[in-house]
């Protein structure tokens, strides 16, 4: 919750675990756990490590320069936005 608020400006209620991925990094391996969240308050904004943040439906998501692995993973988890 703290990290999400820090990086997005949103206060959330954390829900169920939707998936886990493991990614290699320069200093080892990261295990990333992603959860469904419900926004309680706040205004979406980019944190200090991002240039932009936005809400994206399926049409907008298809136009964004995303890593292919992200779309594949969200599809496997049945978490892609609905049209």
Backbone bond lengths (Angstrom), bond angles and torsions (degrees), N, CA, C in turn:
res aa  C-N    CA-C-N  psi(-1)  N-CA   C-N-CA  omega(-1)  CA-C   N-CA-C  phi
1 X - - - 1.450 - - 1.528 110.31 -
2 X 1.344 116.04 -44.28 1.456 120.24 -179.21 1.522 110.89 -63.14
3 X 1.314 117.16 -45.58 1.466 121.15 -178.67 1.526 111.16 -63.40
4 X 1.322 116.98 -41.99 1.460 120.29 179.43 1.523 111.14 -63.51
5 X 1.323 116.93 -42.93 1.467 119.36 179.17 1.531 110.55 -65.22
6 X 1.320 115.93 -41.35 1.463 120.63 179.39 1.535 111.68 -62.26
7 X 1.330 117.30 -41.21 1.467 121.85 -174.31 1.527 114.64 -88.44
8 X 1.350 117.73 -19.48 1.468 119.31 -174.67 1.523 114.51 -128.37
9 X 1.329 118.17 -14.21 1.452 120.92 -175.63 1.515 113.43 81.74
10 X 1.336 117.94 4.39 1.459 121.78 -176.34 1.521 111.76 -104.32
11 X 1.317 116.11 135.44 1.454 122.60 171.59 1.527 106.45 -94.63
12 X 1.336 116.93 127.28 1.464 119.96 -173.85 1.520 111.92 -129.57
13 X 1.317 114.25 161.66 1.456 122.85 166.12 1.519 105.95 -103.59
14 X 1.316 116.60 125.70 1.460 121.06 -177.54 1.513 109.99 -82.24
15 X 1.337 115.23 132.47 1.457 121.93 179.91 1.521 112.40 -106.59
16 X 1.313 115.95 -141.86 1.464 122.16 -174.41 1.528 112.04 -76.02
17 X 1.310 116.08 152.12 1.453 123.17 173.50 1.527 108.30 -68.10
18 X 1.337 117.35 125.52 1.470 119.61 179.15 1.519 112.35 -101.78
19 X 1.331 117.92 -18.63 1.457 119.41 177.44 1.511 112.88 174.16
20 X 1.320 114.26 165.33 1.460 122.53 179.42 1.515 108.72 -135.36
21 X 1.330 116.32 138.06 1.465 122.06 175.24 1.521 109.06 -130.95
22 X 1.313 115.62 156.07 1.455 122.07 175.36 1.519 107.28 -117.91
23 X 1.313 116.99 129.68 1.468 122.83 -178.46 1.514 109.61 -128.12
24 X 1.333 115.94 135.47 1.457 119.79 175.20 1.524 109.13 -76.86
25 X 1.309 115.01 150.28 1.460 122.51 -179.46 1.522 107.85 -142.01
26 X 1.328 116.73 165.24 1.467 119.17 -179.46 1.532 114.22 -54.52
27 X 1.318 117.14 -31.44 1.469 120.43 -177.50 1.530 113.29 -108.50
28 X 1.322 117.50 25.66 1.458 119.13 178.16 1.505 112.52 133.91
29 X 1.326 115.69 -141.10 1.462 122.53 -176.43 1.524 108.68 -128.90
30 X 1.328 115.82 137.88 1.463 121.48 175.60 1.516 109.11 -107.93
31 X 1.320 116.55 134.92 1.460 121.73 170.85 1.524 106.04 -104.88
32 X 1.324 116.56 119.72 1.466 122.42 -173.60 1.527 108.69 -111.10
33 X 1.323 115.93 125.88 1.468 121.95 178.57 1.525 107.67 -109.35
34 X 1.331 117.36 123.36 1.466 122.07 -179.74 1.521 110.37 -108.41
35 X 1.325 115.21 134.31 1.462 122.43 -176.73 1.523 110.64 -121.30
36 X 1.321 116.13 148.52 1.460 120.88 169.56 1.529 106.67 -72.66
37 X 1.317 117.15 137.94 1.465 121.08 -179.15 1.520 110.09 -133.35
38 X 1.313 115.08 151.62 1.462 122.25 175.58 1.518 107.49 -112.72
39 X 1.331 117.13 126.13 1.461 120.94 179.73 1.526 109.18 -72.10
40 X 1.331 116.26 128.71 1.462 122.20 176.50 1.521 110.84 -97.17
41 X 1.347 116.05 -40.36 1.457 119.97 -178.43 1.525 109.45 -165.08
42 X 1.329 114.58 172.76 1.458 120.45 177.28 1.519 111.68 108.06
43 X 1.315 114.66 171.92 1.458 122.58 177.52 1.522 107.06 -124.16
44 X 1.328 116.91 125.96 1.457 121.70 -178.49 1.520 111.00 -58.82
45 X 1.341 115.90 129.27 1.463 121.79 176.78 1.522 107.56 -149.93
46 X 1.328 115.59 157.69 1.461 120.59 176.84 1.523 109.42 -76.38
47 X 1.319 117.17 138.09 1.456 121.60 174.72 1.514 110.43 -76.66
48 X 1.319 116.34 -175.67 1.461 119.70 -175.55 1.525 114.14 -71.08
49 X 1.324 117.89 -10.50 1.465 120.20 179.05 1.530 112.91 -106.08
50 X 1.322 117.35 13.76 1.466 121.43 -179.35 1.525 109.65 -136.01
51 X 1.326 116.21 151.35 1.461 119.65 179.31 1.526 112.24 -91.63
52 X 1.348 117.82 -17.41 1.457 120.49 -177.31 1.521 109.32 -161.05
53 X 1.318 115.81 160.02 1.460 123.35 173.79 1.517 107.17 -146.09
54 X 1.337 117.13 142.48 1.472 119.92 179.00 1.515 109.75 -155.58
55 X 1.321 115.25 157.66 1.455 121.89 169.61 1.520 106.42 -83.04
56 X 1.324 118.39 136.96 1.465 120.71 -175.01 1.517 111.34 -133.71
57 X 1.352 115.94 121.48 1.454 119.87 169.54 1.535 107.39 -82.91
58 X 1.316 117.76 -176.83 1.468 121.21 -176.52 1.527 112.07 -59.44
59 X 1.320 118.30 -39.88 1.465 121.47 -178.31 1.526 111.18 -66.32
60 X 1.317 117.82 -43.69 1.465 121.18 179.05 1.527 110.21 -68.64
61 X 1.330 116.80 -43.17 1.458 120.70 -179.59 1.528 111.15 -56.84
62 X 1.324 116.92 -38.54 1.467 121.26 -179.37 1.528 112.70 -64.48
63 X 1.331 118.26 -19.91 1.465 121.20 -178.43 1.524 113.13 -96.11
64 X 1.314 117.98 -8.36 1.459 121.02 -175.25 1.527 111.41 -84.35
65 X 1.326 116.36 145.54 1.473 120.21 178.29 1.534 110.33 -79.15
66 X 1.330 115.85 81.98 1.457 121.20 -177.48 1.517 110.98 -104.77
67 X 1.301 115.50 156.15 1.460 119.80 172.63 1.522 108.29 -66.32
68 X 1.316 116.44 134.03 1.464 120.67 -179.23 1.525 111.15 -56.30
69 X 1.320 116.74 -35.18 1.455 120.73 -179.06 1.530 111.40 -60.79
70 X 1.334 118.00 -32.82 1.461 121.18 179.47 1.528 110.24 -64.10
71 X 1.319 117.12 -47.78 1.470 119.99 -179.99 1.526 110.98 -63.61
72 X 1.321 116.62 -40.75 1.472 120.26 178.26 1.522 110.59 -61.52
73 X 1.327 116.31 -45.59 1.463 120.89 -178.43 1.528 111.12 -64.97
74 X 1.331 117.24 -46.61 1.473 119.77 178.52 1.525 110.98 -60.96
75 X 1.330 117.52 -37.16 1.461 121.37 177.04 1.520 111.62 -64.58
76 X 1.336 116.64 -44.57 1.470 120.99 178.19 1.521 111.15 -60.71
77 X 1.307 117.17 -35.22 1.463 121.91 -179.51 1.527 112.15 -85.98
78 X 1.331 118.35 0.44 1.465 123.30 -176.36 1.535 110.56 56.46
79 X 1.335 116.01 44.53 1.461 121.64 -178.03 1.531 113.44 -120.10
80 X 1.336 117.93 13.66 1.455 119.71 175.93 1.527 109.35 -71.91
81 X 1.346 117.14 146.18 1.470 118.83 178.37 1.524 110.60 -61.30
82 X 1.291 115.51 148.05 1.468 121.69 177.76 1.517 109.75 -83.34
83 X 1.298 116.89 150.30 1.472 120.85 177.90 1.497 111.42 -81.90
